[in-house]
């Protein structure tokens, strides 16, 4: 963190210096403008050549200062964006990151139970902690990657190589993130490229008749103008032709608009994409996944040239924001129809590649987000396999969302079958389950994990933790938990590797029914390819045995006291718990 604080301090000094220079140039620019206007007016009025010369020099100085000030403002904006990137990294060493605007809650759907249970998306989530994506597509890709862990070992290995390489390219990664922050500075609305991609994948084109008329009508106007100048016809006919063409352009503006308007949404972010394309194209990559991304965006692929051509069309389209010039161009040349035809040609050549280009950028942003962990946490890269008999072996495993100075590490050695975790209230049982789950999500994403060492098999993850009722559909908390566990049991019948993390099993019913029901469920979920971890206060479950006679593994968390103060070490220990602390917690709350 000290490295980032040092960078923050240096950037602060640089920004202050740039702000001071910007203010100086702004004042000088204003003075030159006043001098130029005054000198030119007086010089012309009094025919004084000296003042005219002063006015021209001041005008030239004003233009030069405008250019210099623009460059200075661009540099200042970039430095401010870079300072924001550094600030976010510093916040990740504490709890300040929980205030980041982007938390992925918009990507949470009702069926994303695992994501809710393990804080993968939403407030105070993994997504909020690591997201560095500047584009809406990048954020969406990251959310999808977190919600849907990969299961193909080869893909996981490729992603791991790519993330490891990006972790080593800190300047490139943070520079890329800075572009994203700079893009979003001052914007009140998020922009997506969905509409533009849909247009590029569609078959709409300007009808052939309009492609003919866009040359014929302006030609008639030009001929009328030439003949009028030559005195062959009345100049009034030129005006008639102009207004007829202008009226035609108005009446059929929708035809041209169907080709031009989809570019509007993309026009907001086109400069950002060009800079991202250029940055990716210039970098040297070794991993196959990053090379694939670069290959789609490099000069050789034609992507950079094509998107720069699109920028030219977009700039021409923006002439419409000068209504007088736009109407003159429409009346003389059918301007919008020519732009529509240019877009048609651009689309024919490049339309089928656009989605791939955008996907490449969003893929780079997603991978970079996972690399954030390497700069803010102590991590290692896990070994991920696909054995028939599932297992997890982790040493020094930590929760990535708990600040490094307070997080407690634990080991995890589990195989297929049932594990019962008992312990006092607030002692760390649930946090341990989430720690295991969230690190496995990272492992399957090809990301580093918060552990000194970790190896694990690919498993489908199920959870039953934050179970709530649904009053509108008449579903109680207990029944909601039953539905979740039913999903696990049904998946178990497919005989595929799975992990079940169940917190306080069946807490919504009486103890007698809970013990009987929990015993039956855990037995059903036990197996060599099914790993089931259950936290509970019911010590009776500690004696549980699988159908083949294999006893459940037992671990516990416990409290200790310093004087009359209740304390926790949050360390997992072998065997069942032998203590309780409900009365002590009531005492802490003043309810005894």
N, C-alpha and C positions, 0 to 999 in steps of 0.2 A: 504493500500500500504506500510505503514511503516514496517509492519510485513515482507513483502517480501524483502524490502530493507535490513532489518536486516539479513535475511537469506542469501541474496546475498553477504553481507559483510563477513559473517562467511564462506560461501563457497569459496569466493575469497581467504581468508587466508588459508583455508584447501588445496585448489588447489595449491597455491604457495608452501606450505610445502611439498605436495606430489611431485611437480615438482622438488624441491630441492633434496628430497630423491631419486627420480627416477634418477636424474643426478648422484648422488653419487653412487648408485648401478650400474648404467651403466658403470661408470669409474672403479669401483672395479671389475666388471665382466670382463672388457677388460684386466685389470692388471692380474687377476687370469688366464685368458686364455693364456696370454703371458708367465707368470711364468710357468704354467703347461707344455706348449709346449717346452719351453727352457730347463726346468729341466729334462723332460723326454728324450729329444733328447741327451743332454749332459750326463745324467745318463746312458742311454743305450750305448752311444758311448764309454764312459770312464769306464763303469761298476762300477759306484759309487752309492752304495745303498742309501746313504743319499740324493743325488739329485733325485733318483727314488722315494724315499718316499715323498720328497717335491713336486715332480711333481704330484704324486697321490693325495696328500692332496689338492694341488692347483686345480687339475681337479675336485675333489669332491666339493671343495668350489665354483668352477665355475658353476657346475650343480645346486648347492643350490642357488646361486645368480641368475641364470637364472629363477628358479622357483619363488623366492621371487620377482624379478623384474617384472615377468609376472603378479603376483597377484597385485603388486603395480600399474602396468599400467592399469589393469582392473578396479581397484578402482578409478584411476585418470580419466579414460574415463567415468565412471559412474558419478563422481562428476562434470565433465564438462557438461555432458548431463543434470544433475540436475540444474546446474547453468543456462543453456539455458532455461529450463522450467521456472525457477524463473524470468529470464529476460523477457520472453514473458508475464508473468502475470503483471509485472511492466509496460510494454509497453501498456497493455490494459487499463490502467488508463488514458492514453493520446491518441495520434494519432499514436504512433509508430507501433501499430499492423497492420496498413495499408501497412507496408513493409514486412509482413510475406509472405514467398514464396508460401504457399498453400492458394489459394483463391477460388478454386472450379470452375474456369472458364472453365476447360475441361469438366465439366458436364453440362454446359449450352447448350441447344439446341435451335433451332430457335423458337420452339413453347413455350418455357418457358418465356412467356411474364410477368407473375406475378413476377417471380424470378428476372427478369431484372428491372421491375418497382420499386420493393421494396428493391432492393439491398440484395437479399437473397443469391445470388451466384455471383462470379466475384470480381473485384477489389473493395476494401472498402465495403465488404459485411458482412452479418451475419456469413456466413460460414467462411470467413477469420478470423473473430473475435473470434469465439468459437472453431474452429477445433483443437483438440489435438490428432487425430488419427495418429498412426504410421504406420499402414498398408494401402495398397492401397484399400483393401476391406472395411476397416473402414471408409476411406474417402468417398468412393462411397456410403456406407450406409448412412452416414450423409447427403450427398448431396441429396439423394433420399428422406430422411425423411423431409428435409427442403422444397423440391420442391413439395412434395405430402403430405400435412397435413392429419392427421388421422381424421376419422369421427365417429369411434366407441367409445362411452363414456367409456365402460369398459376398452378398450385398453388404452385410454388416462389416466384413473385413475391408471392403473397398471404402466404405464410409469412414471407418476408423483410420485408414491411411490418409484420407483427405482431411479429416479434422485434425489429425496429428500434424500434418503439414501446415495447415492454416494456423495452428497454435504457434508454430515456429515463425510464422510471418506476421509478427505483431504489427509492424508499421503498415503493411498492406491491409490487414484486417481492420485496424483502427481508422485508416484513411478511408476505406470503403464505408465503414460505419459513419464516419463524419459526413460523407456525401449524403447518406440517408437522413441524418439529423438536419443538415443544411436544407435538404429538399422540403422537409416538413415544417421548418421555421416559418411562422407567420401564416400558415395555411389553416383555415377554419374547417376544411372539409377533406375527407380522405377520398382519393381517387383510385379507381381500379381500371384495369385495361379490359375488363370483360366485354364491354360493348364493342371495342375495337377488334378484339380477337374474333368475336362472333361475326363482325362484318368481313374480316379477312377470310373467314372460313365459309362465307356465303357465296352465292352465285349472282348477286345483283350487279348489274352493269347499266350504264347509261344507254338507252336505246339508240340504234344506229342512226335514225333520222336526226337526232339531236347532234350527233357527231358530225353530220353533214351541215346542218344549219348553223353550227357555231363558226363555220368558215364562210358560208354563203351570206348570211345577214351582215356581218361586219364588212365583208367585201363590198356589198352594195352601198353601205354608208361611206366607205373610203372612196369609192368611185364617184358618189354624189358630191363629196367634198372636193375632189380634184376637179370635177367638171364645173363646180361652182366657182372655184378659184380661177379657172380658165375662162369663166364668163359664159360657158355653154348652157348652163341652167341656173335657175334662181337658187341662191344659197339656202333658201327656206326649205328646199327639198332635203338638204343635208340634215336639218333639224328634225324634219318629219321622220326621216329614216332612223335618226338617233333615238327618238322617243318611241318609235315602233319597236325597235330592238330592245330598248329598256323595258317597255311594257311586256314584251314577250318573256324577257328574263324574269320579271316579277311573277307573271302568271304561271310559269313552269319552274319556279325556283325549287319546288319539291323534288323535281327530277334530278337537278344538280345536287341538291342537299342530301339525297340518299347516298351519294358517293362521298360527299365532303364532310357532312356533319359527324359521322362516327369518329372522325379524326380529332374532333374537339376535345373529347375526354382524354385521349392519348397526348394531345398537344400540351396539356398541363405538366406532363412528366417526361416529355421527350428529351429535353436537355439533360435531365438526370440520368436517363437510360444511356444516352450517348457517353456521358462521363464514365458510367459504370462499364459500358462496353470497352471503352478505351483502357480503363484501368485493368480489367481482366485480360485484355489482349496483350498488354505490355509485360505482364508478370510471367515469370518462368515457373512452371509447375512440374512436379515429378509423379504424383499419384495419378492413377488412371482416371479416377472420377473427376478430378479437377481439370485434367487434360481434355476430357470429353466436354466439360462445360466451356472451356476456352475454345475448343474447336468449333463450337456452334456460334461463337461470337467474334472470332478473329477476322482480320482483314481478308484472309484467304477465303473465308466462308462467304464473304460479301455482305455480312450482316451490318458491319459498321458503315460501309458505303451506302447501303440501302436505307439505314435509319437516318443518315445525314441528308440523303435525298428527301426523305419524308419531312425532315425539319425545314427544308427549303419550301416545300409545298405548304407546310403549316404556316410559315412566315408570310407567304403569298396570300393565304387564306385570311390572315389577320388584318389585311388591308380593309376588310369590311368594318373594322372598328373606326375607320375614318370614312364616314358616310358619304361625303362629297366625292372623294377620290374613287370610292367603291362604285358609286352610281355612274360616274363618268366612264369607268372601265367597263361596267356592265353594258352601258349604252353603245360603246364603240366596239367592244371585243367579245361580249357575252362571257365575261371574266369567269364567273362561277362554273360555267359549262366546261371551260378549258381546264380549270382546276379539277373538276369531276373526272374529266378524261385522263388527266395526269394520274389521279388516284386509281382509276381503273387499270391503267398500265402498271402502276406500282404494285397494285394488288395481284395482278396476273403473274408478275415476276416473283413476288416475295410473300404473298398472302399465306401460303401454306407453311411458311417458316416462322411466322410471327409468334405463334404460341410456343414454339420451341425456344425462341430467343428469350421470351419473358420467363419461361420455365427455367432456363439456364441461370438467369440473374437471381430468381427467387431461390433456386437450389443453392447458389453460392451464399446467399444471405442466411439460409437455414443452417448450413454447415458452420458458418462463422459464429452463429449464435451459440452452438454447442461448444465451440472453442473458448468461449468466455470463461467456462469453468476452469480451464488451465491457468488463467491469469488471476483468479480470485479464490481458488480453493486448492488444497493439496489433493492431487488426483493421481490415478494410474489408469492404464488401459487394460480392460478385462480380457480374459480368454473366454470366448463364447463357443459352445459346442452344441451338438444335437444328439446326445446319447439317449438310448431307450430308457435307461434308469436315470431319472432326473436328479440333479444335485446342484447345490450352491456352496461354494467355499470362499469365504471372504475374511480378510484380516484387517483390523483397524477401520471398519466401515463407519462412515459418518453421514449425517443428513446434510445434503447440499444447501438447504435453505436456512440452516442454523448458523449463525455467525461463528467463524473459526475460533474466536477466543472463548466461546462458551460451549461449543459442541462437544458431546461425549462420544467416543468411539466404542464400538462393540464388534466382536467377531461373529461370524455366522457360518455354521457348518450343518447343513441340512440335506437330507436325501428324501426320496419318496416315502410317503407315509404320513403319520400325524405327529404334530408337535403341539404340546399344550404349554401355554405361557401364562403363569399365574403371577400375582403381585399386588401390592398395595395400590390404592388410588393415587393417581398422579406420579407413579414411580417410573413410567417410561415404556409401558407395554405397547401402547398404540403407536408411539413415536418409533419404536423399533420396527414394528410391522411396516410403517410407511417408509422408513429408512431403507429396508430391504427392497420394497416394491419400487421406489423411485430410482434407486440405483440400477435395478434390473431394466427399467424403462430406458435409462441412459445407455446401458450396455447394449441393448437391442437396437438403439439408434446409432450405434457405432461411436458413441461419445465416451469420453473418459468418465470414470466413476469416482466417487469420494470414498476411496478405500486404499489401504496400502497394497493390497493384492486382492484380486477377485477372479474367480472362474465360475461359470454357470452355464447350464444348458438352456436352450430356447424353450420357453413355456408360455402358454396362454395365461394371462394374469386375470384373476377374478378377485373382487373385493366385496366385503360387506362390513362397512364401517359407519359412515354417516347416513344411516337409514332413517328416513322420515316418512310420516304418514301422508296420505293424499285424501283429504276430506271430501273433495269434490267427487271422487270416484269411490268413496266409502272404503278406502284401504287403510287399515291401522298400521302402526309402526311394526308390530309383530308380523302381520301378514305381508307387509312390504319386504321384510327380511326373509320370510318363507319363499317369496317369489325369487329373490336373488339367489338363495341357496338352491332352489329348484333348477335354476339355469346352470349352476355348477354341476349338479348331479346329472343333468341331461348331457352336458358336454363330456363328463367322465365316461359315459357310455360309448363315446367315439374312440376311446382308448388312445387319446393323444396327450402329449405332455401338457401339464397344467399346474398352476400355482394358485392356491386359495388362501387369501388373507382375511380372516374373520375376527372382528373385534367384538368382545363381550357378546358371545353367541346367545341368541334368543333372550336378551335382557328384557324383552317386552312381555314376558309371561312369568308365572310363578316358578319357584325354584324346583319343585318336583317335576313338573312338565318340562322345564328347561333342561334338566339333567337327562331325562329319558330321550327327549328329542335331539339334544346335542349329541348324545352317544350314538344314536342311529345315523345321524347325518355324517358325523366324522368317520364312522366305519365305512359308509358308502363312498366317501371321498378319498379314503386311504388306498394307496397302491404304489407300485414301483415307479409308475410314470405320473403320479399325482402327489404333489407336495402341499400339505395342508397345515397352516399355522393358525392356531386359535388362541386368543386371549380370553381369560375367564376368571371369575372369582369363585367358581365352583370347584373346590378341591377334588370332588368325586370324579371329575373327568381325568384327573391325573393317572388314574388306574386303568384307563381305557386301553383295550387291546384290539388290534385289527382282526378281521375274520380268520387270518392265517396264524393268529396267536402272537403277532409282533406287537410289543408294547409301545405305547406312544412315548416319544421323547419328552422330557420335562425340563423347563427352564423357568426362572422367575426373576422378578425385580423386587427390591425391598427398600424400606426406609431405614433411617437411623435418627438418633436424637442427640442434640447438643444442648444440654440443660433441658428446658421444656420446649425447645425449638425442633420442629419436625424437618428433617433434611432428606435429600435423595441424592444418590450417586449416579443413578440412571445406568448402572452396569448390569448386563445380563449375567445371571449366575446359574449354575447347574442345579437341577432338582426342582422340587415344588416349593412354593412360598409357605412360610410358617407363621407369618405375622399379618396383622390387619391394622388399618389406621383411620377408619371412618370416624371414630370418636375424636381422634386428634385433629382431623380436618374440621369437624364441627366446632371444636374449641378454637381453632385458628380463625374461624368465621364469626366467633362470638355467639354461637347457637347452642352451646352446651348448657 
